[in-house]
Amino acid sequence: MNYLQAVTQKNEQRKIAELQNIISIGEKLKKDVRPDKKKLEILLERQNSEAIKQNSKPLNSVNIDTQNSIRSIETNDNKIIVKFNRNYSKNDITQISRKNGSNYEYTFNIVGKYKYLPTRLNIDNIDNISVNDNKDNIGIVISNKSNPKITYTIASRELVINIINNNATVSTDKKKSEDTNKADKNIPSALPPSISNQITNAPKSRNKTIVLDAGHGGDDVGAVGPNKRYEKVINLNVTKYLAAILKQRGYNVYLTRNSDFFIKVMDRTVLANEKNADLFMSIHTNAVPPEKANEIDGIETFFLSPARNERAKRVAALENKSDIREMSSSSKDVFLESLNRPRITASHKFAIDVQAGILQSTRSKYKDITDSGVREGPFWVLVGAQMPSILVELGYISHPVEGKRLYDKAYQQLLANGIANGVDSYFSKNP
């Protein structure tokens, strides 16, 4: 994931560091890392060439410590990124929050040493970030007059601290308001009675943020069913209905697209990360070749993880084909083996609740709905998400009966209501 982010950001120095990490993990897993070594060689040659052109000053320099357990400490936008030379777990990191006078203070104590210790780090609209050497650990202290929203994720060799200052400046708040209006455009302000009547016991406000992604769009129509039924149309309609329901229930909702245009797969989680979303969901519709169209139907929900069966691999391949990644197959294998396990677990729970919600809603009218289950698969649209994330396959557009239903607005509303109920269920169990 980190290498993919570096590619997206065109950060050459970070790409080098991530490739070195991929090669190290790959060698331990006995993977073929020759393509990655060749790619690293090219990047290093390019970096040396650029350094010579710029009087030997390296680009985006980050001090790399290869001797101690902490490899590097840097900032990127609103994140503090700490990389390690060995595998770390939550037991190696202690987080303390407290009020220190008039300031809110968050401290991360990380076991280990780092020889290139920065005295402080800088993130816009945060008063002070200091880095201290405390004998057996390194302390990162974030101090601010207003209370920022701070979350963090721990992978085996990386700690990412996300810092959002909700009270930064008037101009920032104005931009958020503009972003909200832009994101909410074309979301129905009122729900059809068929949906509104199904919303029961929904709290007025939840203070949770959800980003919805309608799969495909524009020239990428997705799967195609009989009579030129396009997946992209179903995805967008259900996503809009879902957004309207969630907004009515008090959630903050953003859409990656609100009309018929295409977004690169690797860019679809950018909005979710920028908004510091609590959940990310990508909405899709499935399909099989014509010779199997009468045999396969059903609703299924996926979460990001190495695929364990051929069906999951097939569905993932279908959804991934519009995405071109600058990674070899060995790099992808290594990446999937090193996924953040707590986030996978949370995504799995989220997927179970959404799948159950959809089945209950759709079966209230159609008793023959097939439960194709909750599955894991390597869907690249979920790779960049820094929060629990799932991909919902609403059904098979290729199936003669299910495909026709998927184009029916009343059925789309049932699907949306079921997903929303699944979101409610997830937060009730995981507040």
Residue pairs with C-beta under 8 A, 6 or more apart in sequence:
1 335
1 339
1 383
1 384
2 14
2 18
2 21
2 155
2 158
3 15
3 18
3 19
3 21
3 22
3 327
3 331
3 335
4 266
4 325
4 326
4 327
4 335
4 383
4 384
5 14
5 384
6 14
6 15
6 17
6 18
7 15
7 325
7 326
8 266
8 267
8 384
9 76
11 60
11 76
12 43
12 46
12 47
12 50
12 59
12 60
13 47
13 58
13 59
13 60
13 61
13 62
14 60
14 62
14 76
15 43
16 40
16 43
16 44
16 47
17 62
17 64
17 71
17 72
17 83
19 36
19 39
19 40
19 43
20 40
21 83
21 157
22 33
22 36
22 331
22 334
22 335
23 33
23 36
23 37
23 40
25 157
25 334
25 337
25 338
26 32
26 33
26 36
26 330
26 331
26 333
26 334
27 33
29 333
29 334
29 337
31 330
31 333
31 334
32 330
33 330
33 331
33 334
35 328
35 330
35 331
36 328
36 330
36 331
39 328
47 58
47 59
50 58
50 59
51 57
51 58
51 59
62 72
62 74
63 72
63 116
64 71
64 72
65 71
65 72
65 85
65 113
65 114
65 115
65 116
66 85
67 115
68 85
68 112
68 113
68 114
68 115
69 84
69 85
69 86
69 88
69 111
69 112
69 113
70 82
70 83
70 84
70 85
70 110
70 112
70 113
70 114
70 138
71 83
71 84
71 85
71 114
71 157
72 81
72 82
72 83
72 114
72 116
73 80
73 81
73 82
73 83
73 114
73 116
73 117
73 118
73 121
73 131
73 138
73 140
74 80
74 81
74 121
75 81
75 121
75 122
75 123
75 129
77 123
78 123
78 124
78 162
78 163
78 164
79 123
79 160
79 161
79 162
79 163
80 121
80 123
80 129
80 140
80 142
80 160
80 161
80 163
81 158
81 159
81 160
81 161
82 110
82 140
82 158
82 159
82 160
82 161
83 157
83 158
84 112
84 156
84 157
84 158
84 159
85 157
86 157
87 156
87 157
88 110
88 111
88 154
88 156
88 157
88 159
89 154
89 156
90 154
92 110
92 111
92 112
93 108
93 109
93 110
93 111
93 154
93 159
94 108
94 109
95 106
95 107
95 108
95 109
95 152
96 106
96 107
96 109
97 104
97 105
97 106
97 107
97 150
98 105
98 107
99 105
100 143
102 145
103 127
103 143
103 144
103 145
104 143
104 144
104 145
104 146
104 147
104 148
105 141
105 142
105 143
106 141
106 142
106 143
106 148
106 150
107 139
107 140
107 141
107 142
108 139
108 140
108 152
108 159
108 161
109 134
109 137
109 138
109 139
110 137
110 138
110 139
110 140
110 159
111 136
111 137
112 137
112 138
113 133
113 138
114 133
114 138
117 131
117 133
117 138
118 131
119 130
119 131
120 128
120 129
120 130
120 131
121 129
121 130
121 131
121 140
122 129
123 129
123 163
124 168
125 165
125 168
125 169
125 172
126 142
126 144
126 148
126 163
126 165
127 143
127 144
127 145
128 141
128 142
128 143
128 144
129 140
129 141
129 142
129 143
130 140
130 141
130 143
131 138
131 139
131 140
131 141
132 138
132 139
132 140
132 141
133 139
140 161
142 148
142 150
142 161
142 163
144 165
146 165
146 166
146 167
146 168
147 167
148 163
148 164
148 165
148 166
149 163
149 164
149 165
149 166
149 276
150 161
150 162
150 163
150 164
151 161
151 162
151 276
151 386
152 159
152 160
152 161
152 162
153 159
153 160
153 162
153 340
153 342
153 343
153 386
154 340
154 342
155 338
155 339
155 340
156 338
157 338
160 386
162 273
162 276
162 386
164 276
179 254
179 275
180 252
180 254
183 253
183 254
183 255
183 258
183 271
184 243
184 247
184 253
184 254
184 255
185 258
186 240
186 258
186 259
187 240
187 243
187 244
187 247
187 253
187 255
187 258
188 240
188 241
188 243
188 244
189 244
190 196
190 244
191 199
191 241
191 244
191 245
191 248
192 413
194 410
194 413
195 241
195 244
195 245
195 413
195 416
195 417
196 248
198 361
198 417
199 245
199 248
199 249
199 417
199 420
202 248
202 249
202 250
202 424
203 249
203 250
204 250
205 250
206 249
206 250
206 251
206 427
207 250
207 252
208 251
208 252
208 278
208 279
208 427
209 251
209 252
209 253
209 254
209 275
209 276
209 277
209 278
209 279
210 246
210 251
210 252
210 253
210 254
210 277
210 278
210 279
210 280
210 281
210 423
211 253
211 254
211 255
211 256
211 269
211 271
211 272
211 275
211 277
211 279
211 280
211 281
212 239
212 242
212 243
212 246
212 253
212 254
212 255
212 256
212 281
212 283
213 239
213 255
213 256
213 257
213 268
213 269
213 280
213 281
213 282
213 283
213 381
214 232
214 235
214 236
214 238
214 239
214 240
214 255
214 256
214 257
214 283
215 222
215 231
215 232
215 235
215 282
215 283
215 284
215 285
215 319
215 381
215 391
216 222
216 231
216 232
216 235
216 262
216 284
216 322
217 232
217 235
217 236
217 257
217 260
217 261
217 262
217 263
218 232
218 260
218 261
218 262
219 262
220 232
220 262
220 322
221 230
221 231
221 232
222 230
222 231
222 232
222 235
222 284
222 285
223 230
223 231
223 285
223 286
223 287
223 318
223 397
223 398
224 230
224 231
224 287
224 397
225 231
225 287
225 397
225 398
225 399
225 403
225 406
225 407
226 398
226 400
226 403
226 404
229 397
229 403
229 406
229 407
231 284
231 285
231 287
231 397
232 260
233 407
234 285
234 394
234 397
234 406
234 407
234 412
235 283
235 284
235 285
235 394
236 257
236 258
236 259
236 260
237 409
237 412
238 283
238 394
238 412
238 415
238 416
238 419
239 255
239 283
239 416
240 255
240 258
241 412
241 413
241 415
241 416
241 417
242 283
242 416
242 419
242 420
243 253
243 255
244 416
245 416
245 417
245 420
246 253
246 420
246 423
247 253
249 420
249 424
251 423
252 275
254 271
254 272
254 275
254 277
256 263
256 268
256 271
257 263
262 322
264 323
265 320
265 322
265 323
265 380
265 381
266 323
266 325
266 380
266 383
266 384
268 282
268 381
268 384
269 280
269 381
269 382
269 383
269 384
269 385
269 386
269 389
270 384
271 277
272 280
272 385
272 386
272 387
272 389
273 384
273 385
273 386
277 387
278 387
278 388
279 350
279 387
279 388
279 389
279 423
279 426
280 382
280 385
280 387
280 388
280 389
280 390
281 354
281 389
281 390
281 391
281 392
281 419
282 379
282 381
282 382
282 389
282 390
282 391
282 392
283 392
283 394
284 319
284 391
284 392
284 393
284 394
285 393
285 394
285 395
285 396
285 397
285 406
286 300
286 315
286 318
286 393
286 394
286 395
286 396
286 397
286 398
287 318
287 396
287 397
287 398
288 295
288 296
288 396
288 398
289 398
290 398
292 398
293 396
293 398
293 399
293 400
294 399
294 400
296 396
296 398
296 399
297 370
297 395
297 396
297 399
297 401
297 402
298 369
298 370
298 371
298 372
298 395
298 396
298 402
299 355
299 358
299 359
299 362
299 369
299 370
299 371
299 372
299 392
299 393
299 394
299 395
300 315
300 355
300 372
300 373
300 374
300 375
300 393
301 351
301 352
301 354
301 355
301 358
301 374
301 375
301 390
301 391
301 392
301 393
302 312
302 315
302 316
302 351
302 374
302 375
302 376
302 377
302 379
302 390
302 391
302 392
302 393
303 344
303 347
303 348
303 350
303 351
303 374
303 375
303 376
303 382
303 389
303 390
303 391
304 339
304 344
304 347
304 376
304 377
304 378
304 379
304 382
304 383
304 385
304 389
305 336
305 339
305 344
305 348
305 376
305 377
305 378
306 333
306 336
306 337
306 339
306 376
306 378
307 313
307 316
307 376
307 377
307 378
308 376
309 375
311 375
312 375
312 376
312 377
313 377
313 378
315 375
315 377
315 393
316 377
316 378
316 379
319 379
319 381
319 391
320 378
320 379
320 380
320 381
323 380
323 381
325 332
325 380
327 335
332 378
335 383
336 378
343 386
343 387
343 388
344 376
346 388
346 430
347 382
347 388
347 389
347 390
348 374
348 376
349 388
349 426
349 429
349 430
350 388
350 389
350 390
350 422
350 426
351 374
351 390
352 374
353 422
353 423
353 425
353 426
353 429
354 390
354 392
354 418
354 419
354 422
354 423
354 426
355 371
355 373
355 374
355 422
356 422
356 425
357 418
357 419
357 420
357 421
357 422
357 423
357 424
357 425
358 392
358 394
358 415
358 418
358 419
358 422
359 369
359 371
359 418
360 418
360 421
361 414
361 415
361 417
361 418
361 421
362 369
362 411
362 414
362 415
362 418
363 369
364 414
365 411
365 414
366 405
366 411
372 393
377 391
379 391
381 391
382 389
382 390
382 391
392 419
394 406
394 415
395 402
395 403
395 405
395 406
396 402
396 403
397 403
397 406
405 411
406 412
